[in-house]
Amino acid sequence: MIKKDGFHYCFDEQKCKICKGKCCIGEGYVFLTDTDIIDISGFLKITKEDFLRLYTRKVNYKIALIDLAINGEKRCVFLNERYQCEIYPKRPKQCREFPFWDSLKDKPIESVKELCLGVLKC
């Protein structure tokens, strides 16, 4: 169970095994830091340039992972057919910090639970 100061809920990371990538499906962007780009390209054993060309796009002045449309749903390019993250050990900072995003901090717990099965009242 993970608890983060300033948040009124906890996160049970064991739920990630059964949720089928709910946080990886749908509209939105996964923005990357420079460290994310270096870590993921190294994990994939490809150059930074190849990683950027194959798996990212520019959104205004930021770099984001591309998504794929599979069976009518948009999903992260690294979410496989078993709904598992293929880069989990080096997933982007934005993914590592979910569901403890500042934008969710003041939302009712029921709203956050709709986004993540692992959210529980502490």
C-alpha positions as CSV (number, residue, x, y, z in Angstrom):
1,M,0.0,0.0,0.0
2,I,1.4,3.4,-1.0
3,K,0.5,6.6,0.7
4,K,1.7,10.0,-0.4
5,D,1.6,13.2,1.8
6,G,-1.1,15.6,0.8
7,F,-3.4,12.9,-0.8
8,H,-6.5,11.6,0.9
9,Y,-6.2,8.2,-0.6
10,C,-3.8,5.3,-0.9
11,F,-2.8,3.1,-3.8
12,D,-2.6,-0.7,-3.8
13,E,-0.1,-1.4,-6.6
14,Q,-1.1,-5.1,-6.6
15,K,-4.3,-4.0,-8.4
16,C,-2.2,-3.2,-11.5
17,K,-2.0,-6.9,-12.1
18,I,-5.8,-7.2,-12.6
19,C,-6.9,-3.9,-14.0
20,K,-5.9,-4.5,-17.6
21,G,-4.2,-1.1,-18.1
22,K,-7.1,1.1,-17.4
23,C,-4.7,4.1,-17.0
24,C,-3.1,3.3,-20.3
25,I,-6.3,3.3,-22.4
26,G,-8.2,6.3,-23.6
27,E,-7.7,9.9,-24.5
28,G,-4.7,11.8,-23.1
29,Y,-0.9,12.2,-23.4
30,V,2.0,10.6,-21.7
31,F,4.6,13.3,-21.7
32,L,8.3,12.4,-21.5
33,T,11.2,13.9,-19.6
34,D,14.7,13.9,-21.0
35,T,15.5,11.2,-18.4
36,D,12.5,9.1,-19.6
37,I,13.7,9.2,-23.2
38,I,17.2,8.1,-22.2
39,D,16.0,5.4,-19.9
40,I,13.4,3.9,-22.3
41,S,15.6,4.0,-25.3
42,G,18.3,2.2,-23.3
43,F,15.8,-0.3,-22.0
44,L,14.7,-1.0,-25.6
45,K,18.4,-1.1,-26.8
46,I,17.8,1.4,-29.5
47,T,19.2,4.9,-30.1
48,K,17.5,7.9,-28.7
49,E,16.9,9.1,-32.2
50,D,15.2,5.8,-33.2
51,F,13.1,5.9,-30.1
52,L,11.9,9.4,-30.8
53,R,11.2,8.6,-34.4
54,L,9.3,5.3,-33.7
55,Y,7.5,5.9,-30.5
56,T,6.9,9.6,-29.9
57,R,5.3,12.7,-31.3
58,K,5.4,16.4,-30.6
59,V,2.5,18.0,-28.8
60,N,3.1,21.7,-28.8
61,Y,6.6,22.0,-27.3
62,K,6.6,18.7,-25.5
63,I,7.4,15.1,-26.4
64,A,4.7,12.5,-25.9
65,L,4.4,8.7,-26.5
66,I,2.3,7.8,-29.5
67,D,-0.9,5.8,-29.0
68,L,-2.4,3.1,-31.1
69,A,-6.0,2.4,-32.0
70,I,-6.8,-1.2,-31.4
71,N,-10.3,-2.6,-31.5
72,G,-11.7,0.9,-31.4
73,E,-9.8,2.0,-28.3
74,K,-6.8,4.3,-28.0
75,R,-4.0,2.8,-25.9
76,C,-0.4,3.5,-25.1
77,V,2.0,2.1,-27.7
78,F,3.7,0.0,-25.0
79,L,0.5,-1.7,-23.7
80,N,0.7,-5.2,-25.1
81,E,-2.2,-7.5,-26.0
82,R,-2.2,-9.0,-22.5
83,Y,-2.7,-5.4,-21.1
84,Q,0.8,-5.3,-19.6
85,C,3.3,-2.5,-19.9
86,E,6.2,-3.6,-22.0
87,I,8.5,-1.0,-20.5
88,Y,7.3,-1.2,-16.9
89,P,10.7,-1.1,-15.2
90,K,11.5,2.1,-17.1
91,R,8.0,3.5,-17.5
92,P,7.8,7.3,-17.8
93,K,7.7,9.5,-14.7
94,Q,4.1,10.5,-15.4
95,C,3.2,6.8,-15.3
96,R,5.2,6.1,-12.1
97,E,3.5,8.9,-10.3
98,F,-0.1,7.9,-11.2
99,P,-2.5,8.1,-9.3
100,F,-0.7,10.7,-7.2
101,W,-1.0,13.6,-9.7
102,D,-1.6,17.1,-8.4
103,S,-4.7,17.3,-10.8
104,L,-6.3,14.5,-8.8
105,K,-5.3,15.6,-5.3
106,D,-8.6,17.4,-4.5
107,K,-11.0,15.2,-6.5
108,P,-13.4,13.0,-4.5
109,I,-12.1,9.5,-4.0
110,E,-15.0,8.1,-6.1
111,S,-13.8,10.1,-9.1
112,V,-10.2,8.9,-8.7
113,K,-11.4,5.3,-8.2
114,E,-13.1,5.5,-11.7
115,L,-9.6,6.1,-13.1
116,C,-7.8,3.5,-11.1
117,L,-8.9,0.3,-9.4
118,G,-6.0,0.5,-7.0
119,V,-7.2,3.7,-5.2
120,L,-8.5,3.1,-1.7
121,K,-9.4,5.1,1.3
122,C,-6.6,5.2,3.8
